Amino acid sequence: MDVVTTICSTTRGGNKKYRALRIDQGNFSWGSECCTRKTRIIDVVYNASNNELVRTKTLVKNAIVVIDATPFRQWYETYYALPIGRRKTGKLTEAEEAVLNKKRSKKVVKKYKSRQKHAKVEQAIEEQFQTGRILGKKEMSFPRPEATK
């Protein structure tokens, strides 16, 4: 990942405020699963306030972005011990198969079985996992576009 480019500006009281000029990663939360992971921002696809911000790929609050699904897929597979985002006909690699089917104690197997009862993912999210990209909403406030010039 690239280095985050920032500028420093002095505010009242001699404090410093840092403004991001280029951000390619962020902390995103999967609300229904209570899972937060740092992941790569791939693209800005929608902004309700201005299409110019989409064209220039400017990140502002409430922008809809495409993010990398890998951290969330890895968490889901370790938490539920179920594959997600795999093709129905596709085979798992030996390493992935080993992670999902490794030897576990009876207590751990019971815990995974109880988790798997509630492991339901919507079809739309499942399809996004298959592509390796998820749509996310950037809730954190970013610097105003005019402040980054």
N, C-alpha and C positions, 0 to 999 in steps of 0.2 A: 504494500500500500504506500501511496505517496506521502511525503511529509506534509503536514497541515501547515498551510501558509497563513500567517497571522500578522496583523499590525498592532502596535501598542499605542494607545492614546492616553494621555494624562487627564484625569478628571479632577473634580473638586477635592481638596484635601490632600492632593499629591498622590492619590491612589491611581492605579493603572487599570485600564480596561482593554481587553484583547478582543479584536474582531477577526473572525475567520474570513479569509479570502477564497480558500479552496478547501472543500471538505469532501472526502470520498468514503467516509465510514461514519457509522453512528450506532447508538444503542437503541435497539428496537425491542418492543415487548409483544409477545403473543398473549393477548389478554385472557382468552378463554382457558389457556393452559398455565397461566401465571409463570411464564418463562421469559426472561430477558436475556438477550445475547447481543454482543457487539458484532456487527456484520458490515459488509461492503455495500455502499450505495452504487447502483449500476446506472440508473437513469432517472430523470424527472419526467413523468408522463402526464401530470395534470395539475393545474393550479386554478382554483375557482376565481381568483381575483384578476389574473391577467395571463393571456396566452403568450405574451412576450417573455414572461418568466420561464415558461416551458421551453420556448425556442432557444433561449440562452442558457437553459439548464441551471437556473438560479434557485437555490434552496431557500425557501422562506417557510414560515410557520404554516402548517396544514397542507403542505404540498404532498401530492401522492407520488411516491417514488417506487422504483423497482429495486429490490434488494436481493442479495445472494441468500439462497435457502439452506445452504450447507450447515451452518451452526444450529438451526432449528431442527433440521432433519437428524443430525447427530444426537441432539438432546432427546428427541422423540424416540429414537430407536434404542437409546440407552435407558430411558425412563420406563417405556412400555414393553421393551423387548419385542417390538413388532416393526416390520419394514414399512416405510412410508415413501411415497413418490417413486416407487419402482414400477416398471412396466409389468403387466400381467404375464407376458411370455418371457420377459427378461430373467436371466439367471443372476443370482448374487455371486460376487467373487468369493474366493475362499476366505479372505480376511473378513468380509462382511458377514459371511455365514458363521464364522467362528465367534464373532461378537454377539450375534443373536442367539446362537445355540450352544453357548459354552455351558459347562457343567456347573450346576448350582445346587445349594442345599435345599432341603424341603421347605424351610422357612422362607427363603428367598423366592422359590418357585410359587409358593402360596401368595406372597406379596405381589408378584408380577401378574398372577392370574386375577387377583382382585383389581389391579390397575387396568388390565386389559378389558374388563367388563365395561368400563366407562371410556375406553379409547375410541371415540367416534370423531372423525374429521369430515367436514363438509366436502362434497364432491368438487366444488370449485377450488378449494384449497389443495385438495389432493392433486388436481390437474396442474396447479401452479408448482407444486413440489416436483412433479414429473419433469417440468421444464427446467427446474433448478433456480427459478426466480419467483419471488413473491411480491405482491403489491403491498406497500406499507404506507402509513401516514406519518409524516415527520411532525411530531407534536411540539418538540422543543423549539423555542424561538431562535431564529438565526438572525444575523445582522441584516439590517435593511439593505436592499440592493444599492441604494445611492451611497451608503456608507462604505461600500467595498471598492469604490473606484479609486 
